């Protein structure tokens, strides 16, 4: 277990880096998404920390498809 700990930290750092990059992209691309079933005032892409936690939630597999459908709804849609 102790021998594999540095490798696990490297993999964890890579996952955090990916979530960071995609959170920044999500804020720029999906900041105009309106509130829907899973996009609420706490889980959205309006600010960085909410985008990070929303992507973390999607990466765990919790209702990622609902987030995907909600992101398709913008302020311009009826």
N, C-alpha and C positions, 0 to 999 in steps of 0.2 A: 504494500500500500504506500509506504513512504517513498519507494523508488518511482512510482508512477505519478506522484504528486506534482512534480514540475511539468510533466506533460499535460496533466489535467488543467493546470493554471494557464498554460499556453493556449489550449483549446478554448478555455473560458474567455481569455483575452481576445481571441479571434472572434468569438461569438458576440462579445460586447462591442468590438470595433464594427462588425457588420451591422448590428442594431443601431449604432451611432450614425453610421453613414446613411442607412436607409431612413432613419428618423429625420435627418436633415433634409433629405430628398422628399420625404412625405410632407414636411411642413411647407416646402416650396410648391409641391404639386397638388396637394389635397387640402390646402387651408380653407378653401371655400365650400367644403362639404357640409351640407346641412344636417341637422340632427335627425336621426332615424331610429331603427330598432336597437342597434348596438352602438352607434355613434351618439354619445351623450355629452353632457358638459364636462365629464371627467375622462371619457375615452374618446379622443378626437385627435386631429392633426393640426390644431390651431397654434399650439406652442410646443416647444421641443420635448419637455418632460412628459407631456401627455402622449405625444407621438411615440416616444420611446417605450412607455408602458403599454400602449396599444399594440405596438409591434411585438413586444415580449409576450403579451397575452395571445396574439395570433400565432406566435412561434410555438407555444405550448399546445396548440391545437384546439383551444377553446373557442368555438363558434367563429372560426376564421372565415367561413363562407358568408356569414351574416355581415361581417365587416366588409368583405369584398363587395357585396351587393349594396351596402350603404354608401360606400365610397363612390359608386356610380351615380349617386344622386347629388347634383350640385344646386346652387341657388338659382341657376338658369332653368333647371328642369321644373316642369309643372307638377 
